[in-house]
Amino acid sequence: MSSPKKTYLSFSILLFILLGAFFLNLSLGSVSISIMDILEAIFNDTLKNTSTEYIIWNYRIPKTFTAVLVGGGLGLSGLLMQTLFRNPLAGPFVLGISSGASLGAALLIMGSAFFGGVMAFGLVNDVGLAIAASIGSFLVLLAVLIVASKVRDTMALLIIGLMFGSITAAIVSVLSYFTNAEKLQQFIYWSFGSVGNLSWSQLLILSFLIVIGIVLSTFSIKSLNGYLLGENYAQSLGIDLKKSKYIIIIATGILAGSITAFAGPIAFVGLAVPHLTRQIFNTTDHKTLIPAVLMYGAILMLLCDTVAQLPGSVNVLPINAITSILGAPVVIWLLVRKKKMIF
């Protein structure tokens, strides 16, 4: 079988698994809903059981679409960072963008210890947290872009990004030390991550931002393929290193920053999904990798969220814990079986 046929077959299988994971996530939860009821609610827009219809349209469908966007966006941003820095351990949050979002949320939730309650009064809700986290991630992204204009070495930029993350994490630690137990618990709950708290309007905003990140990434395919063989090789192809670096950083910032703002800091997915994709597709061509990581990330996030919902129970586990518990053994197994890392 030729390589294009293998790629086409792999994408067909991925699409089939994605649809299965999508409807599985819609079906399972504290209340089990049959696939037929889901299809009837989607296509006929009417169900005899109005409570089931309400659950499907106001909770299950927004949550499932959020999981698709979050998983795909984190997978893509991880791929961008690993390629730009040529580092298999780079993830979507190496530039400190996640820490910046956490700082914004921490200032909103725990800032009353320093600002006398003015900052947090009446604003600590889902919308307020999303806005605060977005501002925090944007400010860190702006700082990284300013530094990127002064520093040519990509590895130096990576280290500076990690330092930005350390600074913001340190400020969050100071805030945590001085805040009361109730606000600290609220911040910790936010840091667990969740894909089930978005309204339709918030989901629309997140979708718009993710699409922007995907478009910027698609325009950077030639640059990304060039970076794999080093900056000198990329420059020999006529790639404007400074411009391409800006576009990749902005795309990562939009993807990781918006996801962290709306769903919290969800770990592991951005680091693992690009490796899973490379191992199975056996390619480093970003024309194939970009749509593949979007699909793999969505599938992984849907499955993790389904497990986190503890079907049949009213309890919900932290999504951060599930992504690592389920994903890490898979990556270890693939790397051991393949005996080498494709990068």
Summary of the structure (lengths in Angstrom):
residues: 343
radius of gyration: 20.6
end to end distance: 23.9
largest distance: 68.0
contacts: 1199
relative contact order: 0.16
helix: 76%
strand: 0%
